[in-house]
Amino acid sequence: MGLSVTLYGIILSIDLLNITAMNTLQQIHNWSLTHHPRWLVVLRVALGLCLFIKGYSFMINSTELDHLLVNTSLAAHNDAISIVVTWAHLLGGVLIIVGLLTRWAVALQIPILLGALIFIASEQGIFAAGSMFPLTIVIFLLLVFFLIEGGGPISFDHFFKHHQA
């Protein structure tokens, strides 16, 4: 009897926590819809362009990414990682620019940028001359912001949500 009451209490607590979390996410989403300045679209497009350009840079100069990975434990998978990172930046950049599947595209970029932060900090140092660390931090923070914010009112996400057949 005591065990079933305890289990019931745990299940009830989990349900209440789930409802509270969903309510909080809904409140963030509603706030996002009503407080989304149009200039954030320019910021989203700039972020997407930066990622696309970096992906293009990796595609044109594959040794750049290979050089970052050569002295790490990931060196054995260097070719596969180069292909995945390059195409993730290219495709993710385009999706972020047009605002299609924005949160998914951003979520795909975050682990890549975390890896870049780790490798740049260990390879070049945080504040070394010519280091990409500050720009990578800014891009990472923008990714986290748009993961929460979404594509906004001027995006394909918004269009498809409000113009369903």
C-alpha positions as CSV (number, residue, x, y, z in Angstrom):
1,M,0.0,0.0,0.0
2,G,2.8,2.4,1.0
3,L,4.7,1.7,-2.2
4,S,1.7,2.4,-4.5
5,V,1.0,5.7,-2.7
6,T,4.7,6.6,-3.2
7,L,4.7,5.7,-6.9
8,Y,1.4,7.6,-7.3
9,G,3.0,10.6,-5.7
10,I,6.1,10.4,-8.0
11,I,3.9,10.1,-11.1
12,L,1.8,13.0,-10.0
13,S,5.0,15.1,-9.4
14,I,6.3,14.2,-12.8
15,D,3.0,15.2,-14.4
16,L,2.9,18.5,-12.6
17,L,6.6,19.2,-13.7
18,N,5.7,18.3,-17.3
19,I,2.7,20.6,-17.3
20,T,4.7,23.4,-15.8
21,A,7.5,23.0,-18.3
22,M,5.0,22.9,-21.2
23,N,3.3,26.0,-19.8
24,T,6.6,27.8,-19.6
25,L,7.5,26.9,-23.2
26,Q,4.1,28.1,-24.3
27,Q,4.6,31.4,-22.5
28,I,8.1,31.8,-24.1
29,H,6.6,31.1,-27.5
30,N,3.7,33.6,-27.1
31,W,6.1,36.3,-25.9
32,S,8.3,35.6,-28.9
33,L,5.4,36.1,-31.3
34,T,4.4,39.4,-29.8
35,H,7.9,40.8,-29.1
36,H,9.8,39.9,-32.3
37,P,11.3,43.1,-33.8
38,R,11.8,43.0,-37.5
39,W,15.5,43.7,-37.2
40,L,16.0,40.2,-35.7
41,V,15.2,38.9,-39.2
42,V,18.3,40.7,-40.5
43,L,20.3,39.2,-37.6
44,R,18.9,35.7,-38.5
45,V,19.8,36.1,-42.1
46,A,23.4,37.3,-41.2
47,L,23.8,34.3,-39.0
48,G,22.7,32.0,-41.8
49,L,25.1,33.7,-44.2
50,C,28.0,33.4,-41.8
51,L,27.3,29.6,-41.5
52,F,26.8,29.2,-45.2
53,I,30.0,31.1,-46.0
54,K,32.0,29.0,-43.5
55,G,30.6,25.8,-45.0
56,Y,31.6,27.1,-48.5
57,S,35.0,27.9,-47.1
58,F,35.4,24.4,-45.7
59,M,34.3,23.0,-49.1
60,I,36.8,25.1,-51.1
61,N,39.7,24.7,-48.6
62,S,39.2,21.3,-46.9
63,T,42.7,21.4,-45.4
64,E,41.4,24.2,-43.0
65,L,39.1,21.8,-41.2
66,D,41.6,18.9,-41.5
67,H,44.3,21.0,-39.8
68,L,42.0,21.6,-36.8
69,L,41.2,17.9,-36.4
70,V,44.7,16.4,-37.1
71,N,46.0,16.4,-33.5
72,T,42.8,15.3,-31.8
73,S,41.2,12.0,-30.9
74,L,38.8,12.6,-33.9
75,A,41.6,12.4,-36.5
76,A,40.7,8.9,-37.4
77,H,37.3,10.2,-38.6
78,N,38.7,13.3,-40.2
79,D,37.1,12.8,-43.6
80,A,33.6,12.0,-42.4
81,I,33.7,14.9,-39.9
82,S,34.8,17.3,-42.7
83,I,31.9,16.2,-44.9
84,V,29.3,16.4,-42.1
85,V,30.4,19.8,-40.8
86,T,30.7,21.3,-44.3
87,W,27.2,20.1,-45.4
88,A,25.6,20.9,-42.0
89,H,26.9,24.5,-42.3
90,L,25.8,24.8,-46.0
91,L,22.3,23.3,-45.5
92,G,21.8,24.8,-42.0
93,G,22.9,28.2,-43.2
94,V,20.3,28.2,-46.0
95,L,17.6,26.9,-43.7
96,I,18.3,29.7,-41.2
97,I,18.4,32.4,-43.9
98,V,14.9,31.5,-45.2
99,G,13.6,30.6,-41.8
100,L,12.6,27.1,-42.6
101,L,12.9,24.5,-39.8
102,T,14.9,27.2,-38.0
103,R,15.0,25.6,-34.6
104,W,16.1,22.2,-36.1
105,A,18.8,23.9,-38.2
106,V,20.1,25.8,-35.2
107,A,20.0,22.7,-33.0
108,L,22.2,20.9,-35.6
109,Q,24.7,23.7,-35.6
110,I,25.1,24.0,-31.8
111,P,27.2,20.8,-31.2
112,I,29.4,21.7,-34.2
113,L,30.0,25.2,-32.7
114,L,30.7,23.7,-29.3
115,G,33.3,21.5,-30.9
116,A,34.8,24.5,-32.7
117,L,35.0,26.4,-29.5
118,I,36.9,23.6,-27.9
119,F,39.3,23.0,-30.8
120,I,39.9,26.7,-31.4
121,A,40.6,27.4,-27.7
122,S,43.0,24.5,-27.5
123,E,44.7,25.0,-30.9
124,Q,45.0,28.8,-31.3
125,G,44.3,30.1,-27.8
126,I,41.4,32.3,-26.8
127,F,42.7,35.7,-27.5
128,A,45.5,35.0,-30.0
129,A,46.0,37.3,-32.9
130,G,43.8,36.2,-35.8
131,S,41.8,33.8,-33.6
132,M,38.3,33.0,-34.6
133,F,37.3,32.4,-31.0
134,P,35.4,35.7,-30.4
135,L,33.4,35.4,-33.6
136,T,32.6,31.7,-32.8
137,I,31.4,32.8,-29.4
138,V,29.1,35.4,-31.0
139,I,27.7,32.9,-33.5
140,F,27.2,30.3,-30.7
141,L,25.2,32.8,-28.6
142,L,23.1,33.8,-31.7
143,L,22.4,30.1,-32.3
144,V,21.2,29.7,-28.7
145,F,19.1,32.8,-29.1
146,F,17.4,31.6,-32.3
147,L,16.9,28.2,-30.8
148,I,14.7,29.9,-28.2
149,E,13.3,32.6,-30.5
150,G,12.7,30.6,-33.7
151,G,12.4,32.0,-37.1
152,G,10.1,34.9,-36.2
153,P,7.2,36.4,-38.2
154,I,9.1,36.8,-41.4
155,S,10.1,33.2,-42.1
156,F,8.8,30.1,-43.9
157,D,8.1,28.5,-40.5
158,H,5.6,31.3,-39.7
159,F,4.2,31.2,-43.3
160,F,3.6,27.4,-43.3
161,K,2.2,27.5,-39.8
162,H,-0.5,30.1,-40.7
163,H,-1.2,28.9,-44.3
164,Q,-2.0,25.2,-44.0
165,A,-4.1,23.7,-46.7
